[in-house]
Amino acid sequence: MRLRYELLGCALHGHALVGTDAATVRTQDAQLVREDADGLRWHRCLRCDAWEPRAAPTTPTRETAPEPDEIDVPLRGRPLRDRYVLRLIALDRALHVVGLGLLGTAVLLFAAYRASWGPIVGQIVGILQASLGGPVGHGGPTLLTEVERAFDVPSSTLYWLALVLLAYAVLEAVEAVGLWYARRWAEYLTFVATTVLLALEIWELSHGPTPTKILALVVNIAVIVYLLVAKRLFGVRGGGRAEEAERAHDTGWPAVERAGPGIDRLTPR
């Protein structure tokens, strides 16, 4: 069954109805609202095309339903699908921003204060290692040995690592904002950045696969395929012109007229 994003939109925001405050219903308003023999009005949702029953307003604020050129038609069809998918990718990027930002800040703090933290951290790790039944001391591949190696890393290396992590966080933040507002440049930026880092993810996976690494790889591959094929980047499937034509086809009042049945084809009941 195909997912109808219009139904999801109406579930989250309610139906997009117009003419609910009109005093009278005209024949030419049949695409928006109709009135049955009992005086009950049926209003068409401009997002999902469902018909919603409403009683006639007791205190109408306008004489008739608005004309098509007065109506702000909500997103529907492919533009609505793209909004949800791009915002889902944006949320994924936002999680990356938080994680990278925290990690980069932690590395900076470690580089700045490790001289004073060294003895305390060594004692804490030694106690934890002994309490868990692990090997104690500095010989062999113990946790304490690994911590000591981290403390031996040059400060310049740590600062460069923190800079890379924070710069990557900024890049992901730019991607997230651009994708949230459906900017074309953000789609290209996300595609290039994700593709470049795909080789690193595959390399990491080859040196020790984990469920988290596999999931991250699958998600990023799905993002790349979606942007390249569905969003027609780099001229694929007609490129930007085809993308604009597709959006125009599913946007505005003409899309409502094409999707909805005429007055002679539907009688609400």
Secondary structure by P-SEA (a helix, b strand, c coil): ccccaaaaaaaacccccccccccccccccccccccccccbbbbbccccbbbbbbcccccccccccccccccccccccaaaaaaaaaaaaaaaaaaaaaaaaaaaaaaaaaaaccccaaaaaaaaaaaaaaaaccccccccccaaaaaaaaaaccaaaaaaaaaaaaaaaaaaaaaaaaaaaccaaaaaaaaaaaaaaaaaaaaaaaacccaaaaaaaaaaaaaaaaaacccccccccccaaaaaaaaaaaccaaaaaaacccccccccc
